[in-house]
Amino acid sequence: MLVLAACKIEYKFTGASVNYELTKSISVQDFPNYADYVVPTLSQTFTQALRNRFINQTRLKMLDANADLEVEGEITGYRTDDMAVKADALASETKLTITVKLRFRNTKKPDEDIDNQTFSAYRSFNSATKRLDEVENDLIKEIVEDLTDQIFNATLGNW
C-alpha cells in the first residue's frame, strides 16, 4: 500500500508539459510579416492564433512582457509553388507555404530555450479550377493552425 500511495499518475490531455508551480506566465509578442509577399492580415491572424493556443491549452497567464516564458519571432516566408502542370503548361495544383522563425525563452529553464528555429507548413489547392484569392483565407487558416501546433509542441510539448 505504501508503494501505491507514493505513486502519482498524471495525464496531460493538452500535450503541454508545464510545471505550474514554477512557470506561471507567458508572453507572445507580435510576429511581424517580413515575407516578400505580405498579406496585410497575416501577422495579426498568426499572432492571435498562437496566443489563443497557449491560453486555451495551458493555465499560464498571458502577459505583455517579462513573463516566465517568452515567445517572439517573425513571418519570413509566404510563397506559392506550382506542383502539377497540365498539358497546356498551366499549373493544375499549387502549394501555398508559410514560414515563421521562432525564438523561445524559458526564464525558469534556460536549457529549453529555442533560438531562431524555422517552422513551415503548406496546403495545396486545385489551381486549375480555383484562383489563390478564392481559397487564400481558408488555406491561411489551416496553415496557421498547423504552425501553431508545431510551435506549441516544440515549446511546451516536452513529452
N, C-alpha and C positions, 0 to 999 in steps of 0.2 A: 504494500500500500504506500509506503514511503516513497518508493521509486516512482509510482504513478503520480503522486502528489507533486513531485518535483518537475514532472514533465509539463511543458507548455506547448500546446498546439496552436499555431497561428495561421489563419487563412487570409490571403490578400486577394480579394476579387478584382481590384483595380489594376493589379500588376505593379503597383508602386511599392517600393521598399523604402519607407521613411521612418526614422526613429523620431517620433513626435515629442519625446522628452527632450531631445537635443535640438531638433530642427522645427521651427515654428512658423517661418515666413519665407516668402519667395517674391522676387520682383522680376517682371518680364518687361524689358524695355521695348520701345517701338523698333520694328525691323524695317529700316528704310529700303527702298527699292533702287538698287544700283544696276539692275539689268539693262542691257542695251535697248530692249523694248519695254517701256514702262506702261503697265496697266494702272491707271490712277487709283483704283480702289484696292489693289492687291496688298499693299503694305498694311493698311488698316484691317483688311479681311484676315490676313495671316496672323498678325499680332493678336487680334481679338480671339481668334480660334485657339491660339496657343495658350493665352491666358485662361480661357474657358476650360481647356483640357486640364490644366493644373488645378483650377478651382474645383471642377467637378469630380476629379479623381483623387484628390487629396484633402486633408484637413488643414493645409497650410494657409496662412493669412497672406493675401496679396498686398504688397507694399509698393510704393513708387520707387524707393531706393533703400539702401542699407539693410537688405534682407539677409537671412541666413543662406539662401540660395539666390543666385543672380543669373538671369538668362538674358543674353543680348546677341545681336548678330545683324545680318542684312540679307536681303534677297539679291542674289548675284546672277541669276540666270532665268530667262523666260524665252523659250525658243520653240519653234516648230520644225519638225524634220519629216520629209516625205519618206514613207515606209514602203509603199507599194505603188508601182507605176503601171497604168493601163497601156494598151497598145497604142493609144493616141499620145503617149508621152506625158499624160497628166496624172497627177497623184490620185490614187483611189483610197489611200489610207495615210493619215498624217498623225504624227505624235506630238503632243504638247508636253514639254518638260519644264518644271520649275525647280530651281536650285537655290538653297539657302546655306549660309555659313553661320555656324553657331559657336558662341563662347558661353561656357557654363562655369560658374564659380560656386563652390560649396565652401563657405567660410568655416564650417564646423569640421569638414573632412576634405582638406585641400587635395588629397591624393585622388579624389573623384572629379577634379576639375577637367574640363574639356576646352581645348584651345583651338579655335578655327577649324572645327570639323565640318565637312560639307555633307549635306543631305540633299538628295534629288528624288523626285517622283514624277511619273508621267502617266498620261492616259492617251489612248489612240481614238481617233474618230474617222468615220467614213467621209472622206473629203470629196468623194465623187457625188455624194448626194447632199452634203451639208457644207456650209462655209464656217470658218472658225468663229466668226461673230455670232452665229446661230447657236453654237454649243459651248462657247467660251466660259460663260458663267457656271454652267454645270460641271465642266471639266475642272475649273479652278476650285470649286467646292470639294470635289473628290480628291484632287491632288493635295489641297491644303489639309484635308483630313488625314491622308496618308503621311504627309510630312510631320504633322503634329504627333501622330502615333510614333513615328520613328524617333523624334526628339524626346518625347516623354519616356520611351523605353531606354534611350541612351543615357538620360539623365537620372531617372528615378527607378528604372526597371532592373535593379541590381539583383535579379533572381536567377 
